[in-house]
């Protein structure tokens, strides 16, 4: 039985929602992410052994804290109807200037893991 790779994902959970699409004219993966009401403008999408990795910078300050988002979505094959999936996101925060870590007390990095649910489907481009 032939299956077709999904080209549209929607996801949400724990203050994160968004879409991932490969149904663009050029067939390029494009992500839109909303994190607690803020739209993350620049994202990078790569395919890896984990699935589709979506990365975005949430906050970055020179010699200060920086927060990055890593979202992992599964590759999905579809027969006729959309497929539900579970996924996860990690908010990674680095405290202070890593090169000057002796000036920061405590953990220099923290990880906030969030669970997501979503639906993968086929959309005509």
Secondary structure, 3 states (H helix, E strand, C coil): CCCEECCEEEEEECCEEEEEECCCCCCCCEEEEEECCEEECCEEEEEECCEEEEEEEEEECCCCCEEEEEEEECCCEECCCCEEEEEEEEEEEECCCHHHHHHCCCCCEEEEEEEEEEEEECCCC
